[in-house]
Amino acid sequence: MRPIRLAAALLLAAAPAMAQTLTIGLATPPTALDPHYHAHAQSSATAAHVFEALHRADPAMQLVPQLATAATSADGITWEVRLREGVRWHDGTPFTADDVVFSLRRAGNVPNSPGSFGTYTREVRTVEATGPHSLRITAAAPAPLLMANLSNIFIVSRRHGEGATTDDYNSGKAMVGTGPYRFARWSTGSEIHFTRSDSHWDGRQPWERVSFRVIANNAARTASLLAGDVDVIADIPSTDVARLRADRRFQVFTIASSRLVFLGFDATDDALATGHIRAAEGAPALVRNPLGDIRVRRALSLAIDRRGLVDRINEGQAIATGQFLPEGFFGFFPDIPVQPHDPEAARRLLAEAGYPGGFRLTLATSNDRIVNSARMVQAIAQMWTRIGVATTVETMPHAVFTPRRNRYEIPVFLSSWGNQTGEALYTLVPQLGTRGQGGLGNANRIRYSNPALDRLLVAAGAEIDAPRRLALIRQATDLALAEAVMPPLLLQVNNWGARQGIAMTPRIDQYTLAMSMRPAD
């Protein structure tokens, strides 16, 4: 295998002479400040201000060095990693390889994690410091994607992290990083404040203070920007994009994202105990879950007008898709079409499966995480009701939705997943691998298990030859799509609004980072 060298990072423009404050409005809060607690986009974006990884993804999803300067492997099993010298923690102590060893061992073992980082460390067999600024990581099998997977793991200080709980990070006690900002304070679910680290190894950021305000209500978030209460907002409501573009006081930064919006179907009979899947009115009680029949799952997917969701619900600020990745990612296949909207075929499949009169179910989602999620589930419920599956809707804050879904209390849901590596296994392994099977399935909330798919995912992850890995991913993708337990619907388009005077580099991964923003020239 050819050595992998991480490309040099591009620096942001130099900091201005006058310190400035940046205030950003978010739609969703982090679930915790512990950078190893929850593999969750907003939590990781928040952590990225204080903590750093061996390497990171740039706005175009290319790996660039951060705390590592080089990573080489001759066989994909043994990796020699050189670390950046001269880096210090915010308390002034030196960063060393021992901190990395501690972090890689901690990341997948945080108690009560709702989404474990073990997905990204599962290939690691051993990690050892070979010097103050070098380490050797050994994989259990060839792991050509190891460095990309470890880009999701933030490095924490052993001095402050050993014995620390998630509560210690949330309180700020253990929030000591190497990143461009220092933690100041957190009002849970409301505000997060950072101050600049003037001694950061990569130079000073232009903002002396950064504040994130959680403004879950869409109208209120836009109103805050219009009133000048915040400088930037994330997740502009699709109904407000044209309005802000037409207002010369503001600017809109847009990029097609890697965030997939999909449906989750728990096809196990255990799902009946939730009461969210029921027989049709007047019919005998269900003894088997209708979703256990592939024809039913395919019928529900065929009943959805994906292009209608894009045009009518999202005002064109989304992309209909029939697969799990955006164009340009490793594992996107141009010949996979968007599934057609065919309600007649859906009704035939329901009848063939033994449900000519349909059944009843509840479709749930969070109302403050996915753009237009509440409107989308209402539309989907109408589409399903038209084919005979009487559907009611339940929406709730993301902070409520996530633990309920993780306890398997929500068997039919609309959710999303952001791909942070540009490679298909980052989506397929955590979402559809068998949960608990060798580190697979850490984000699998539908109790799906398919040994054939597991074998393909493991084989693809160990395949060094890129064309052969792509062929295995194609087999896995085809199998996953055919099973229809996680039907893809659309890819979000990311929109940020900002006052004039701020320049921003939008990110495919939807991360809202102060490091992506600077005063305009």
C-alpha positions, 0 to 999 in steps of 0.5 A: 500500500502506498504511504498516506501523507496528509496534505497541508491545511490552508490557513484562514486570513490573518486575524484583524488588529481589533478583537471582535465578537461573533454571535451565531444562531443555531437550530439545535443544541449539542447533546453534551460537551463531552467530545466522546459522548455522542456521535452527533453532528452538532455536538461534534461541531461544538467540540471542534472549537475546543478540541482537535483530532489527528486530522480533520476534514476540510470544507470539501471533505478532504483530510488535512493535518491537525494534531498529526502531521503524517500517517504512513502504512505499508500494509494498512494494518500497522500505522506510524503516526507523527504528531505535531510538536510544540502544541500545548493544552489550554492549561499550558501543559504539552500535548504528547502521544500519551494523550492520543493513546488515552483518547483512542481508548476512551472514545468508544467506552463512554457510559450511556452514550446514545451514539458510540464513537466505537464505530470509528475505533472498532478497527483499532487493535492496539495503540502505543506511544513510540515517542513523545510525538509519535505513535503506532496504531495496529489494526485487527485487519487491513484498515485503509480507511482508519485515518478517515475514521479516526478523524471523528475522534477528538483528542482530550487531555489525559491529565484532565480526562482520566477519571472524568465523566461526561458531567465533568465536561458538561460543567467545564471542569474537563473542557481543556483542549488544544483547539483555537477556542477556550471553553467559557460557559454553557447554559444547557440547551440555550447558549454556549460561549468560547474565548479565543486561544491566543497561543494556538499552534495555527495562529489566532482566530479573528474572533476574540469571543464566540457565542452560540445561541440555540434558537429552535423556532425557525421564524425566531431564528430568522427574526434574530438575524434581521434584528441584528441580535445575531451575526449568523444563523444556521439552517435558514428556513427554506421559506426565508432563503429567497427573502434574505437573498433579496435583502442587501443587508444580508448574504446567504451561503449555500452548499449541497450537503452530505446530510441524508434524510431517510425513513427508519422502519423497525421490522421486528415483531417487538415493535408492536409493543410500542403501540405505534403499529396497529391493525386497521380500524375494526380489524383483528389485532396484529400478531406480526409486524406488517413492516416485517414483510418486504412488500409492505416496506417497499409499498411505503417507499413507493407511496412517497413523492420525493420530488414533491417533498423537494419542490413543495415542502422544501422550496427546492432547497433539497435534492431527491435521492435514491441512495445514501450518498451525494454525488462525488462521494466514494460509493455514489453510483450514478445509475441508481435512480430516485425511486418513482412515486407509484401509489398504484404499485404500492396498493398492489404490494400491500394487497399481495402482502395480505393488507388490502385494507391497510393498517395504522401507524405513527410516524415520528420525527424531531421538530428542531433538527431537520429542516422542514421535518414537521412539514415533511412527516405531515406530507408523508402521512397523507401519502401513506393514508392515501394507499390505505395505511392510516398514519398519524404524526408525532413530533418532538424536540430532538433532545426528546426524540433521540433517547426515545428512538434509541430505546426503540420506542419509535419504530417508524421515524424520519431522521437524518445522517451526515457523512463526515468522511466522504465514503459510503461505509461511514453511513452503512456501517453504523446505520445498517450493520448488526448492532454490537457485531464487532463494532457495527451498527452503533447508530442502528435504531431499527434493530436491523440485522443481516449477516450477508450485509455485515460480511460485505461491510467488513470485507469492504472495510478491509479491502485496500484496493479501491476498485475492489472496495467500491465493488463490495460497497455496490453490493452492500448498497444494492442489498440495503436498498432492496431491503427497504428498511432505511429508504433514502428520501433526500439530501439537504441543501445547507443554507447559512444567513449572515450580515454583510461584513462576514465571509464564510466558507460553507461546509458539506458536512453542515458544521457551523464553525466559527473557524469557517468565518472571518471579517470580510475584506 
